[in-house]
Amino acid sequence: MPALFGIIGYPVHHSLSPIMHNAAFRAARLDSYYLAFEVEPRRLADAMRALLALGIRGVNVTIPYKERIRRYLDACTTEADWIGAVNTVAARNGRLIGHNTDGAGFLQAYRKTIGLPLRGQRVLLIGAGGAARAVAMTLVREGIGELQIANRTPARTHTIVRRLRRAGGGTVVEALGLSALRTLPAPDLLINATPLGMKGHGALPVPRTLLAHTPIVCDLVYTPPITPLLRAARETGAKTMGGLNLLLHQGALSFEYWTGRPAPLKIMWAALSHACRQEA
Ligand code: NAP
C-alpha cells in the first residue's frame, strides 16, 4: 500500500515541500506521496486525529501550528521539547511523535553554503519565534562566542535568553531591543528569523548601516530566494545563505526521520530550484 505524508499549515498553498518530497520519494523509488493539507484552525484537532485513522505516516508542520500542534502529540523528541516547536511528526506504532529539524537543518545548510567555523563567532539573531529558538540552540551548542537576540516583542527574547543561559555552555547570550540595532557594532554573522523580506512583508529586518561591515548574512525567508536583505548584503561583498538552503536540509532530515534512508539531496535541490524558476 502506498505511504502518505504531507504538510499541515494555514495557509499552505505556497509551500514547496510537496515538490521537494515527491521528487525525493521518486528518486528513492518509494511508493510514497506527499500532499499539502490546508487545515483551518478550528479543524486542527480533527486533522490530527485523522492522521492515525487514515494511516498517514508523517507530516511537516508549518505556520501557524508549530507550537499549537504539541498538544495533539503523544511525545516529542528532546530537541522539539527544548525548542517548544515541532516541524516534523512521525506516526509510529499508533503514536504521534513530534520532532524539530530546523536547527540541525540550519547547521547542515550553513556548513554546505558558508563553510566557515561558528566557534567563537559573534552572532546577531533577529526574531524569537520557533525558527529563531531552533537556530539559537544550535549556535550555542556549536560554541559561538556571543549571541545577541533582537525581537519586536521583547518578552519573547527574554524567555529564550533565560533558557539558553540555563542550558549552560560558554556562549554569552544577550537580549537586545530593535532600537539598539541602529548603533550596534557589526556582528560576524547576522541571521534573519522573521518573515520580514518575504513577498508582501516589505522591508529590511535591520538598518542598512549594520550590513556595511557584516561578513556573513543568512535569511530564513525563501520567497523570494534572494530577499532584500540578501541582496543588500551581497552588495557589500558579504557571504550569504538563503532560506531555500534551510528548506532543503530541514526537509532532508524529515525525510530521513520518516524513511530511515539517506535523502537524495541533489534531486531535492533540483526540484526546489526548478519550482523557484517557474515562480519567478
Ligand atoms: P514564528 O514562530 O511565527 O515567529 C515569527 C518571528 O518573526 C517572531 O519573532 C516575530 O516577532 C517576528 N515578526 C513577525 N512579523 C514581524 C514584523 N512585521 N516585524 C518584526 N518582526 C516580526 O515563525 P517562525 O516559525 O519562527 O518562522 C520565522 C521565519 O522563518 C518565517 O518567515 C518562516 O517562513 C521562516 N522559516 C523558514 C524555514 C525554511 O525552511 N527556510 C524554516 C522555518 C522558518 P514577535 O515575537 O514580535 O511576534
Residues whose N, C-alpha, C, O or C-beta is under 5 A from the ligand:
A	BS01	NAP	G127 A128 G129 G130 A131 A132 N151 R152 T153 R156 A193 T194 P195 L220 V221 Y222 G243 L244 L246 L247
